């Protein structure tokens, strides 16, 4: 598995985690839990954006990874 494939797989996993945290934030009845899940969800959004940028950089630097 190439580095680009591993990074893209990590991105997919993070998106899944983000969705799970979002769901937990919505269904939790405890305000502190809601806040904690929401904060974690916001952190994953930042990480997802960073990884998307990294994928773009990988694709620019290594054309063989583009679109795979």
C-alpha positions in Angstrom: 0.0 0.0 0.0 1.4 3.4 -1.0 1.8 6.3 1.4 -0.9 8.1 -0.5 -3.3 5.2 -0.1 -2.6 5.0 3.6 -3.2 8.8 4.0 -6.5 8.5 2.1 -7.5 5.5 4.2 -6.8 7.5 7.3 -8.9 10.4 5.9 -11.8 8.0 5.4 -11.5 6.7 8.9 -11.4 10.2 10.3 -14.5 11.2 8.4 -16.3 8.2 9.9 -15.1 9.1 13.4 -16.3 12.7 12.8 -19.8 11.5 11.8 -19.9 9.3 14.9 -18.9 12.2 17.2 -21.5 14.4 15.5 -24.2 11.8 16.1 -23.2 11.4 19.8 -23.3 15.2 20.2 -26.8 15.3 18.9 -28.3 12.4 20.9 -26.5 12.9 24.2 -28.8 14.2 26.9 -26.0 15.4 29.2 -24.8 18.9 28.3 -21.2 18.2 29.3 -21.1 15.1 27.1 -22.6 17.1 24.3 -20.0 19.8 24.6 -17.2 17.2 24.8 -18.4 15.4 21.7 -18.8 18.7 19.9 -15.3 19.8 20.8 -13.9 16.5 19.6 -15.9 16.8 16.4 -14.4 20.2 15.8 -10.9 18.9 16.4 -11.5 16.2 13.8 -12.6 18.8 11.3 -9.3 20.6 11.7 -7.4 17.3 11.2 -9.5 16.4 8.2 -8.7 19.7 6.6 -5.0 19.2 7.3 -5.0 15.7 5.8 -6.8 16.9 2.7 -4.1 19.6 2.3 -1.5 16.9 2.7 -3.1 14.7 0.1 -3.1 17.6 -2.3 0.6 18.2 -1.6 1.3 14.5 -2.1 -0.5 14.5 -5.5 1.4 17.6 -6.6 4.7 16.2 -5.6 4.1 12.7 -6.7 1.9 12.7 -9.9 1.6 8.9 -9.7 -0.5 9.2 -6.6 -3.0 11.6 -8.3 -6.5 10.2 -8.3 -5.7 6.9 -6.7 
